[in-house]
Structures are given as C-alpha cells and as structure tokens.
Amino acid sequence: MNANKIGLLMMGRPQFEISLAEKYFEEVAKVIKQAGFELETISQPIMVEAEIPGVVNTLRNAQLTAIIVVQGTFTDASMILSLTSSIDIPMLIWAFKETPTGERLSLNSFCGLNLAAHALTAAGKKFKGVYGNPDSAKVCEDVLAFLRASVVVSSLKGKKIGIVGNRPGGYYPSNFNEITLASALGITVNTISLQEVFDVGNSMSCDIHPLVDNLEGINNLDMAATQKSVNAYYALKELMAKKSLDAIAVECWPDFMVKYGGAVCFALSQLNDDGVIAACEADVNGAVSMQIGKILSGQATFIADLVTGDEEKSELIFWHCGNGPRSLLSPKYQPVAGVHPNRKMPLSVYGPLKDGQVTICRISPDKDGKLRLLIGKGTGVDAPMLYSGNTLPVHIQTSVDSVLQTLLKKGLEHHYVVIYGDYVKELQELAHLLDFETIEF
C-alpha cells in the first residue's frame, strides 16, 4: 500500500451547477497534490447510487490510505451510505460555501454534507466533515491534518516492535497490552533476550572511531566499556534486520552495565539517528509513540522523563540519560562523550537539545486498558545542558502547575516523546480516527 495515496471523488446532482462544483473539485485536487499526496481520482461526478459499485471496485484496487468525498452539490445520503458500507478506510467529506445571491442555491453543498453526517453517525460510521472553500488556508490545514493522521494509521499497521529483555523492576509504566496494540493499531511485538544481544555484541570486533570521534572527551573514557557500548549498537542493528523489526524497546539497565559491561544509551541515540525507532527501559508504548512522531515529522524524536516544572518561566524540563539523537542536539554545543549518570559507565551522548517548536505525545492506557493519546505543545528553549545527559526546557502557554496536576491525575507514564514541529491537529485527528481519549495541554 502507498501510504500517501488518496482517493478523490465528487457527488452531485445535475439539477445544480455541476460546472461550478467541478471547478472546486479541480482546486481540491490541486491542494492535495501540492501537499505531496498521490491521487486516485474518479473524474466523473457520481450522480446516482447505481454508480457506486463501479467506484468501489476502482478504489479498492487502488489500495488507498483515505478517501476525500467532495460534496459538490446537494445529494441525499443514499450514495454515501452505499459507499461506506463497502469501503472501511478514513473518509473526509468536503462541502463548499456559496455567496447568497437572492436567487436559487447554486450548490446547496452543506445541506448534502448535513444529510451525510446524520446518516453516517446513525450508522456508526466514522468520518470527518469539512466546510469551506479550497482557497481557505485554515480549511486546507484541517484537510491535510486529517490526511496525515490517516497516513499514520495506515503506516502503523503491520509494524513489528522488538522488546529486548524485560522492563526494570517496578517500572510499571513500561507495561503494555500486546492484544490491544494489535487490535487498535495493527502492531505486533516480538521478544529478544538480553543474552542474545550480549552474545552478538561480544562476538564483534568493530572500529568505534567513525561513530564516536566527534564526541568531545571520548578518549577520557574507559575504552573497553566504550567498545562494548558501540558493539551493542551494531548488535541491535543486526538483530533488528534479522528479525525484520521496525522498532525496539530495550531493557537498558541494570544488566547492560552489570552483566554486559557497557551502557546502551549510545546505541539508542545512534539507532534513532539512523531512522530506526529505539526506546529505553523496555517502553513499548513509548516506542509506538516515537513511531507516530517519526511518521509525522520525518525525523528522529526524543523520549524523555519530565523532571522539572518551572512556574515562573512557564517551562517544563525534559531529560534523559544520554540517548538523545545527535541530529536533535543544539548545534551551539559540541556533543560530549559521557557516562550513564547513575551507573557511571560509558557510553552516553551528552548535550542539550536544539530549540524550536515541539509537540509532546504519548500513547497511554487508562485504568481500564483503553488507549489514550497525550497531546501537548510548546517551544523548545535554547539553554545549556541542565543535568548530565540530554535536556530541553519547553516553554508552554498555560500554567505549569495545571499541566503537572493533569498528568498526575490522569496517571500518565513518566516517559514523554518530544517531536519537533507542530502536529497538534494531526494528533487530534489521529485520536478521532482511533477512537482514543485525548489529554491535552
């Protein structure tokens, strides 16, 4: 399936100004193409229900991510019900505004959308209705956010996540429900033992210098442990390829340092820079959240603890122990070769993250096991490293205390995923498509 392929068709009636509707239809197609999507277009307006089976065959064969139904003019709801009874993928219905003329309605497009919405809601069908013309920036933003969310839904299906080891003792936030992930998102989970990684890592003899020479202070570290840490990167990469995994969630402590002899922080940092999702502390739901962020942004994400709230500065400070991708670090500072802050073993990648607009997200089960989606928004602040590892202060527009109280009352996990860019609308649309509750700040 092409995750960027969208079906486009128009419904209308010849009693209205079909030529005007077709003009809008062409403008819609232009907007979607300019946003980088491929179109499977039904070029002729659908006028009667008898045309739907042929349309369904064409759309099914195209293996689409979503469908846009242009409500060109007024129609009754029979055609849209027939279409949705045969195709079950995300659908957006787009109706147009028209200027009052004192004469007959040219399109009566919104009324057609209203009938469709009534029928689809009664039938339990999910859809998104949009009202406005293609020259409206806001309307186009809403449409494209829906399409990008649809791409996420499509892209997650079939993804395989490897859990390496088990969650550390007492780390209940790393618990996950394999059946829920499979049924809600189409994601499967495979298990890899830590010993398998250790065995592959111990069998390797690789040159560490191409990967670590730009880390300041690399020569000051225990080189045997540093070698082990780099070997772990290659071992994880090899096992992921062998097992056809799309992401991993690694039990990063204590055994990596106690039994293997090298921290895995560097490996996670480098894998994410390679475009491979890698979460720490065996956090499978965190890895899923990172996957969502990567699909939306096209770049690495940062999985981190929320460690400080500064009410006076309206800042939340996110931190982790040196797993931050170097592509996300501030260009103002040289990345530093560090040790795991608590276990004092190499190799970690120290440095503050870069500034810029960020979105915070997290897939999280509620107390009954139903998945929710945390959605937050803020601005990453240019600041030196605040604690050993990787840090990013995020300025928010609301009260820090109210955000912290919301996170605590809702029982959110301690890991949050930082995505560079504003993807709030896309995540809201994603939650709607998946029927997830949202927790927002």
C-alpha positions in Angstrom: 0.0 0.0 0.0 1.2 3.5 -0.8 0.7 5.3 2.4 0.4 8.6 0.5 -2.3 7.6 -1.9 -5.7 9.3 -1.5 -9.0 8.5 -3.3 -10.8 11.6 -4.6 -14.4 11.6 -6.0 -17.3 14.0 -6.2 -21.0 13.5 -5.6 -23.6 15.8 -7.1 -26.9 16.2 -8.9 -27.4 17.6 -12.4 -30.2 20.0 -11.1 -27.5 22.1 -9.5 -24.5 23.9 -11.1 -22.3 20.9 -11.6 -19.8 23.0 -13.6 -19.1 25.2 -10.5 -18.8 22.1 -8.4 -16.3 20.7 -10.9 -14.2 23.8 -10.7 -14.0 23.4 -6.9 -13.2 19.7 -7.4 -10.2 20.6 -9.5 -9.0 23.1 -6.9 -9.3 20.4 -4.2 -7.2 18.0 -6.3 -4.5 20.7 -6.7 -4.3 21.3 -3.0 -3.9 17.6 -2.2 -1.2 17.1 -4.9 0.7 20.1 -3.8 0.9 18.7 -0.3 2.7 15.6 -1.7 -0.1 13.1 -1.9 -0.8 10.8 -4.9 -4.4 10.8 -6.1 -6.7 8.0 -7.4 -9.3 10.3 -9.0 -12.8 9.4 -10.1 -13.0 12.1 -12.7 -16.8 12.0 -13.4 -19.3 13.2 -10.8 -21.2 10.4 -9.1 -24.9 11.2 -9.7 -26.8 8.0 -8.7 -26.4 5.2 -6.3 -26.1 2.6 -9.1 -22.7 4.1 -10.0 -21.3 3.3 -6.5 -20.3 -0.4 -7.1 -18.0 0.5 -10.0 -16.5 3.3 -8.0 -15.9 0.9 -5.1 -14.1 -1.6 -7.3 -11.8 1.2 -8.6 -11.0 2.5 -5.1 -10.4 -1.0 -3.6 -7.9 -1.9 -6.3 -6.0 1.4 -5.6 -5.2 0.4 -2.0 -5.8 3.8 -0.6 -4.9 5.4 2.8 -8.0 7.7 2.8 -10.8 9.0 0.7 -12.0 12.5 0.1 -15.6 12.8 -1.0 -16.3 16.2 -2.4 -19.9 17.1 -1.7 -20.2 19.1 -4.9 -23.8 19.8 -4.6 -26.8 18.7 -2.6 -27.4 14.9 -2.6 -29.4 12.7 -0.4 -27.4 10.2 1.8 -28.0 7.0 -0.1 -24.8 7.2 -2.1 -22.6 7.9 0.8 -24.2 5.1 2.8 -23.6 2.7 -0.1 -20.0 3.8 -0.4 -19.2 3.4 3.3 -20.9 0.0 3.6 -18.3 -1.3 1.1 -15.2 0.6 2.0 -13.8 1.0 5.5 -10.9 3.5 5.4 -10.7 7.0 6.8 -13.1 9.3 4.9 -13.4 13.1 4.7 -16.4 14.8 3.2 -15.8 18.3 1.9 -18.6 20.8 1.4 -18.3 24.3 -0.1 -19.6 27.7 0.8 -21.6 29.8 -1.6 -22.4 33.5 -1.6 -26.1 34.4 -1.2 -27.4 35.9 -4.4 -31.1 36.4 -3.6 -31.8 33.6 -6.1 -31.7 29.8 -6.1 -28.9 28.0 -4.3 -26.2 27.1 -6.9 -24.8 24.1 -4.9 -26.5 23.6 -1.6 -23.4 21.7 -0.7 -23.5 22.0 3.1 -27.0 20.6 3.2 -25.8 17.5 1.4 -23.0 17.2 4.0 -25.5 17.6 6.8 -27.6 14.7 5.4 -24.5 12.5 5.0 -23.3 13.3 8.6 -26.7 12.4 10.0 -26.8 9.1 8.2 -23.2 8.1 8.9 -23.5 8.9 12.6 -26.7 6.9 12.9 -24.9 4.0 11.1 -21.9 4.2 13.4 -19.6 5.2 10.6 -16.5 7.4 11.3 -15.9 10.4 9.0 -14.7 13.9 9.1 -16.8 16.8 7.7 -15.1 19.9 6.4 -16.9 23.1 5.3 -15.2 25.8 3.3 -13.5 26.5 0.0 -10.1 25.4 -1.2 -8.7 28.9 -1.1 -9.1 28.9 2.7 -5.7 28.2 4.5 -7.5 27.0 7.6 -9.7 24.6 5.7 -6.8 23.2 3.8 -4.8 22.8 7.1 -7.7 20.8 8.6 -7.9 18.6 5.5 -4.2 17.9 5.4 -4.0 17.2 9.1 -6.7 14.6 8.6 -4.8 13.0 5.7 -1.5 13.0 7.6 -3.3 11.3 10.5 -4.7 8.7 8.1 -1.1 8.1 6.9 -0.1 7.3 10.5 -3.0 4.8 10.9 -2.0 3.1 7.6 1.7 3.2 8.3 1.4 1.6 11.8 -0.4 -1.4 10.5 2.0 -4.3 10.2 4.8 -2.7 12.2 6.8 -5.0 14.4 8.4 -3.9 17.7 11.0 -5.9 19.5 11.2 -5.8 23.2 14.7 -6.6 24.3 14.7 -8.1 27.8 12.0 -7.0 30.2 11.0 -3.8 32.0 13.2 -3.0 35.0 11.7 -3.9 38.3 8.9 -1.6 39.5 8.8 0.2 36.1 5.1 -0.4 35.7 4.8 2.4 33.1 6.6 0.1 30.7 3.8 -2.5 30.9 1.9 -2.9 27.7 -1.0 -5.0 26.3 0.0 -6.9 23.2 -3.6 -7.7 22.2 -4.6 -4.0 22.5 -1.7 -2.9 20.3 -2.6 -5.5 17.7 -6.3 -4.8 17.6 -6.1 -1.0 17.9 -3.1 -0.2 15.8 -2.1 -3.4 13.9 1.3 -3.6 15.8 2.9 -6.9 16.8 5.6 -7.4 19.5 8.5 -9.8 19.3 10.7 -10.7 22.2 14.5 -10.8 22.2 16.6 -11.9 25.2 19.3 -9.6 26.5 21.7 -12.6 26.4 21.2 -12.8 22.6 22.2 -9.2 22.3 25.1 -9.7 24.6 26.3 -12.7 22.7 26.2 -10.9 19.3 27.9 -7.8 20.9 30.7 -9.9 22.5 31.4 -11.6 19.2 32.0 -8.4 17.4 35.2 -6.6 16.7 34.4 -3.2 15.1 36.2 0.1 14.7 34.5 2.6 17.0 36.2 5.7 15.7 33.9 6.6 12.7 31.0 6.8 15.1 32.5 8.5 18.2 35.4 10.6 17.1 33.2 13.8 17.1 32.3 13.3 20.7 34.3 15.6 22.9 36.2 13.8 25.6 35.9 10.3 24.1 39.5 9.5 24.9 38.9 10.1 28.6 36.5 7.2 29.0 37.1 3.5 29.8 37.7 2.3 26.2 36.8 -1.3 26.9 33.4 -0.3 28.1 33.1 2.2 25.3 33.8 -0.5 22.8 31.1 -2.7 24.3 28.7 0.2 24.0 29.4 0.6 20.4 29.2 -3.1 19.8 25.7 -3.1 21.3 24.7 -0.6 18.6 25.8 -2.9 15.9 24.4 -6.0 17.6 20.9 -4.4 18.0 21.0 -3.2 14.4 22.0 -6.7 13.2 19.2 -8.4 15.2 16.6 -5.9 14.1 17.4 -6.6 10.4 17.5 -10.4 11.0 14.1 -10.3 12.7 12.5 -7.7 10.4 11.8 -5.3 13.2 10.7 -1.7 12.7 11.4 -0.6 16.3 12.8 -1.8 19.6 12.3 -1.1 23.3 15.4 -2.1 25.3 15.8 -3.0 28.9 18.7 -0.6 29.3 19.5 -1.2 33.0 20.9 -2.7 35.1 22.1 -5.8 33.1 23.6 -3.9 30.2 26.0 -2.3 32.6 26.3 -5.0 35.3 26.4 -8.2 33.1 27.4 -6.9 29.7 29.8 -4.1 30.7 28.7 -1.2 28.6 25.8 1.3 28.6 23.2 1.1 25.7 22.5 4.8 25.7 24.8 5.5 22.7 23.2 2.6 20.7 19.7 4.1 21.2 20.9 7.5 20.2 22.6 6.3 17.1 19.8 4.0 16.0 17.3 6.9 16.1 19.7 8.9 14.0 19.7 6.0 11.6 15.9 6.3 11.3 15.3 3.3 13.5 12.9 3.7 16.4 14.7 2.8 19.7 13.2 3.4 23.1 14.8 2.7 26.5 13.5 1.0 29.7 11.6 -1.6 27.6 8.9 1.0 27.0 6.9 -0.5 24.1 4.2 2.2 24.2 6.9 4.8 24.2 8.4 3.2 21.1 4.9 3.3 19.4 4.7 7.0 20.4 8.1 7.6 18.8 7.0 5.8 15.7 4.0 8.1 15.4 6.3 11.1 15.8 8.7 9.9 13.2 5.9 9.3 10.6 4.5 12.8 11.2 7.8 14.7 11.3 10.1 12.6 9.1 12.9 12.9 11.7 14.1 11.4 15.0 12.2 12.0 18.2 13.4 12.3 21.8 12.0 10.0 24.5 12.5 11.6 27.9 11.4 12.0 31.5 9.7 15.2 32.7 11.9 16.1 35.6 11.2 19.8 36.5 8.4 22.3 36.2 9.3 26.0 36.5 6.1 28.0 37.1 7.9 31.4 36.9 9.4 30.6 33.5 6.4 28.6 32.3 8.7 25.8 31.4 8.7 22.0 31.6 12.2 20.5 31.5 12.6 17.1 29.8 15.7 15.0 30.4 17.2 11.7 29.7 20.5 10.0 30.4 22.2 10.3 27.1 20.1 8.6 24.5 19.2 11.8 22.6 19.8 11.6 18.8 22.7 13.8 17.8 20.6 15.2 15.0 18.4 16.8 17.6 21.1 18.3 19.7 21.8 22.0 19.7 24.4 23.0 17.1 25.8 25.6 19.5 27.4 22.9 21.6 29.8 20.0 20.8 28.3 16.6 21.8 30.1 15.2 24.7 31.1 11.5 25.4 29.5 10.8 28.7 28.7 8.0 31.2 25.4 6.8 32.3 24.6 9.4 35.0 23.7 6.9 37.7 25.7 3.8 36.8 28.8 5.8 35.7 29.5 3.6 32.7 30.0 4.7 29.1 28.8 5.4 26.6 26.2 8.2 26.7 25.8 11.2 24.4 25.6 14.4 26.4 24.3 17.6 25.1 21.3 20.0 25.2 18.6 19.6 22.6 18.0 22.3 20.0 15.4 25.0 20.3 12.2 25.2 18.2 8.5 24.4 18.2 7.8 21.0 19.7 4.8 18.7 20.2 4.7 16.3 23.1 2.8 13.0 22.7 2.4 9.6 24.4 0.2 6.6 23.8 -1.1 5.6 27.3 -3.6 3.1 28.6 -6.2 4.3 31.1 -7.0 2.2 34.2 -9.3 0.0 32.2 -6.7 -0.6 29.5 -8.2 1.6 26.8 -5.6 3.6 24.9 -5.5 7.4 25.2 -3.3 10.0 23.5 -1.4 12.8 25.3 -1.0 15.9 23.1 1.0 18.9 24.2 2.5 21.9 22.5 5.3 24.2 23.4 8.6 25.9 22.3 11.9 24.3 23.0 14.2 26.8 24.7 17.9 27.4 23.8 19.7 26.5 27.0 22.9 24.8 28.1 22.8 21.3 29.5 20.9 21.5 32.7 21.6 18.0 34.0 24.0 15.2 32.9 22.7 13.7 29.7 20.2 15.5 27.4 17.9 18.3 28.5 15.3 20.5 26.8 13.3 23.2 28.6 9.9 23.6 26.8 8.0 26.9 27.2 4.3 26.4 27.4 1.4 28.9 27.2 -0.6 27.5 30.1 0.0 27.1 33.8 2.8 24.7 34.6 1.1 23.6 37.8 -2.2 22.8 35.9 -0.3 20.7 33.4 1.5 18.8 36.1 -1.7 18.2 38.0 -3.4 16.9 34.8 -0.6 14.5 34.2 -0.7 13.2 37.7 -4.5 13.0 38.0 -4.7 11.2 34.6 -1.9 8.8 35.7 0.4 9.4 32.7 3.6 7.4 32.4 7.0 9.0 33.1 8.2 8.9 29.5 7.1 11.6 27.0 8.0 11.8 23.3 9.2 15.2 22.0 8.5 15.7 18.3 10.0 18.8 16.6 7.2 20.7 14.8 3.6 21.5 15.4 1.5 18.3 15.0 -1.3 19.0 17.4 -4.0 18.9 14.7 -2.7 15.7 13.2 -2.6 14.0 16.6 -6.2 15.2 17.4 -7.3 13.7 14.1 -5.4 10.5 14.8 -7.1 10.2 18.2 -10.5 10.7 16.5 -9.7 8.0 13.8 -8.7 5.5 16.5 -11.4 6.5 19.0 -8.8 7.4 21.7 -9.5 9.8 24.5 -7.1 12.9 24.3 -5.3 14.5 27.2 -4.2 17.9 26.1 -2.1 20.9 27.2 
